[in-house]
Amino acid sequence: MAHPIARTAAALLAAPVLALAFAMPASATVTAVRYRPPVNGWHLVPPSASQAATQTATLASDKESTGVVLIDTTVDYGVGAAAGTGLVLTADGVVVTNHHVVEGSTQVEVTDPSTGASYTADVIGYDPDTDVAVLQLEDASGLTTVATDTSAVAEGDDVTAVGNSNGGGVLTAASGEITDTSTAIDVSGDNGSVEHLTDLIEIDATVVPGDSGGALLDDDGEVIGMNVAAASNGTTGYAIPISSVLDLADQILSGDDSGAVTLGYGPALGLQLSARTTDLLVVGVVSGSAADEAGITAGSVLTEFNGTSLTEYSDLTRALAKLSPGDTASINWIDSTGTHTATVTLGRAPLA
């Protein structure tokens, strides 16, 4: 399905992303700590208690695990997978995590390690500037929630970082201290874009891929931050203050899409177009997508979408932007057998 001259958009088909994001503060390289398996599959083998005891991070206790959940995502219609961590805010399944944990996802599954129950999750909204996303678990009830503390923190405070280390499917905990109460890092995303995260809590505890979206606990076991990144030396981590996370969650849950907030998913045809500018040549189609159901195949040329004549790529993206997943639209194309038209029901695009 991939093509060397293919271009993509979230409304069509996002290209596969294989690397972790990197962040570069003035003094060191910092990595955004979502976990992507090096091969197909969801998890590494979970560490045993004896294995964990020999590592800097140990298996999290029941108290440290309270309200913390495991997140697995399918990326770009099954091209890849990723894993991270989340924090349960309500008993009926509102969960917060990092935006970069669910970025590019077409399916999100959340597991409560205290019960073993798994839930399909919808992304209600997200803010890439703050790196926060809010999920709603389907058919969830009676979940244990995290206890939060939004009061000021201080350098030297004891903390514990809890997360789904290396996508192992179990929660681990790493202890340390706060070394800076408000620092900033520049984050280079998977696509080369750079994001500037500010007002982060810096800690001298081990934070690794998979810990993204996990809990930073104070010495009372209350959540004071959400894990987001780690330095390349492996002994410095960063977390978003929980007050910032809760503010974004309130905004998203109220339906307010001001600032950098995006609510829900965009629409998708499920196809990939050539980078050539003379026409809209299809070079890939997602199995089971709206385009596939319509009969569009690689080698087709799109000519019209929902009454808009298509002469360049932006014509299609502008027309799609007016619609939502589940909407119907007409599409016209030409292939080797002639001219065709169909009505399609739009799917959900990979999360931007």
HURA-V576483 format. One record per helix or strand of 3 or more residues. SS is the DSSP state (H for helix, E for strand). FROM is the first residue (numbers start at 1). TO is the last residue. If there is no record, write none. Layout:
ss=SS from=FROM to=TO
ss=SS from=FROM to=TO
//
This chain:
ss=E from=22 to=24
ss=E from=29 to=32
ss=H from=49 to=53
ss=H from=62 to=65
ss=E from=68 to=75
ss=E from=80 to=88
ss=E from=94 to=97
ss=H from=99 to=102
ss=E from=105 to=111
ss=E from=118 to=127
ss=E from=132 to=137
ss=E from=158 to=163
ss=H from=165 to=167
ss=E from=172 to=188
ss=E from=194 to=203
ss=E from=215 to=217
ss=E from=223 to=231
ss=E from=237 to=241
ss=H from=242 to=253
ss=E from=261 to=263
ss=E from=271 to=274
ss=E from=280 to=285
ss=H from=290 to=294
ss=E from=301 to=305
ss=H from=313 to=321
ss=E from=328 to=335
ss=E from=338 to=345
//
